[in-house]
Amino acid sequence: MENNLKYSIIYANIRPEIAEKLSLGILIIENEKVNVLYSQKKLNVLKMLYTPKEYGVVSRMVRQELRKLNPQTLTYLTRYSNNLIAFSQIQNIDNTQSNINSDWLYKNYVYNS
């Protein structure tokens, strides 16, 4: 049985003019189910960098809205995102051949406490 893990990194665009961004979280796709892992500490940093309205949009999206999406919609978002939040291209990992799992991805791409 094939056991592929897919992921996309969630970024907050901090200074678009120089392409500076902050990795906020990661979208994990397994068996057509989307899971969102995010760093609350990094979201808190955005409170100082964004206006309250901008922060509210990004926070709500990361905490609630992304969980409702399907993998096809995520593929669309990796190509077209707004100026506050962006997503990396969806990557595939055959995790039967390695020790990579969602925790490993989160710690290596988002936040290693």
C-alpha positions as CSV (number, residue, x, y, z in Angstrom):
1,M,0.0,0.0,0.0
2,E,1.3,3.4,-1.0
3,N,1.8,5.8,2.0
4,N,2.6,9.2,0.6
5,L,2.8,12.3,2.8
6,K,2.2,15.6,1.1
7,Y,2.9,19.0,2.6
8,S,2.9,22.7,1.9
9,I,4.5,25.4,4.1
10,I,2.3,28.4,5.2
11,Y,4.2,31.7,5.0
12,A,3.3,35.2,6.2
13,N,4.6,37.8,3.8
14,I,6.4,40.3,6.0
15,R,8.1,42.6,3.5
16,P,7.0,41.8,0.0
17,E,9.3,44.3,-1.6
18,I,12.3,42.1,-0.6
19,A,10.4,38.8,-0.5
20,E,10.8,38.4,3.3
21,K,8.5,35.9,4.8
22,L,8.0,34.0,8.0
23,S,7.0,30.3,8.1
24,L,3.9,30.1,10.2
25,G,2.8,26.6,9.8
26,I,2.6,23.6,7.6
27,L,-0.3,21.9,5.8
28,I,-0.1,18.1,6.0
29,I,-2.1,16.1,3.5
30,E,-2.6,12.4,4.1
31,N,-5.3,10.2,2.6
32,E,-7.0,13.3,1.2
33,K,-7.3,14.8,4.6
34,V,-5.8,18.2,5.4
35,N,-4.2,18.9,8.8
36,V,-2.8,22.2,9.9
37,L,0.1,22.6,12.3
38,Y,1.1,26.2,13.1
39,S,3.3,28.1,15.6
40,Q,1.4,30.2,18.0
41,K,4.6,32.0,18.9
42,K,5.1,33.1,15.3
43,L,1.5,34.1,15.0
44,N,2.1,36.3,18.1
45,V,5.0,38.0,16.3
46,L,2.7,39.0,13.5
47,K,0.6,41.1,16.0
48,M,3.6,43.5,16.0
49,L,4.1,43.4,12.2
50,Y,0.6,43.6,10.9
51,T,-2.3,45.9,11.5
52,P,-5.1,44.3,13.7
53,K,-7.2,43.7,10.7
54,E,-4.4,42.0,8.7
55,Y,-3.5,39.9,11.8
56,G,-7.1,38.9,12.2
57,V,-7.3,37.7,8.6
58,V,-4.1,35.6,8.8
59,S,-4.9,34.3,12.3
60,R,-8.4,33.2,11.3
61,M,-7.2,31.6,8.1
62,V,-4.4,29.6,9.9
63,R,-6.4,28.6,12.9
64,Q,-9.8,27.7,11.3
65,E,-10.3,28.2,7.5
66,L,-7.4,26.1,6.2
67,R,-8.7,23.0,7.9
68,K,-11.9,23.1,5.8
69,L,-10.0,22.9,2.5
70,N,-9.5,19.9,0.3
71,P,-6.2,19.1,-1.5
72,Q,-7.4,20.4,-4.8
73,T,-8.1,23.8,-3.3
74,L,-4.7,23.8,-1.7
75,T,-3.1,23.2,-5.1
76,Y,-4.9,26.3,-6.3
77,L,-3.7,28.4,-3.3
78,T,-0.1,27.5,-3.9
79,R,-0.3,29.3,-7.2
80,Y,-2.6,32.2,-6.2
81,S,-2.4,33.7,-2.8
82,N,-2.9,37.2,-1.4
83,N,-0.3,39.6,-0.2
84,L,-0.5,38.5,3.5
85,I,-0.2,34.8,3.2
86,A,1.4,32.4,0.8
87,F,2.0,28.7,0.4
88,S,4.8,26.6,-0.9
89,Q,4.2,24.2,-3.7
90,I,2.8,20.9,-2.5
91,Q,5.6,18.4,-2.0
92,N,5.3,14.6,-1.9
93,I,7.3,12.3,0.4
94,D,7.2,8.5,0.3
95,N,7.4,8.1,4.1
96,T,7.6,4.3,3.8
97,Q,11.2,4.9,2.7
98,S,12.2,7.4,5.4
99,N,11.6,8.5,9.0
100,I,9.9,11.7,7.9
101,N,6.5,12.4,9.4
102,S,4.3,15.4,10.2
103,D,6.2,16.2,13.4
104,W,9.6,16.0,11.6
105,L,8.3,18.4,9.0
106,Y,6.9,20.9,11.5
107,K,10.1,20.9,13.5
108,N,12.4,21.3,10.5
109,Y,10.3,23.9,8.5
110,V,8.3,25.8,11.1
111,Y,9.3,25.7,14.7
112,N,11.8,23.6,16.7
113,S,11.3,24.4,20.3
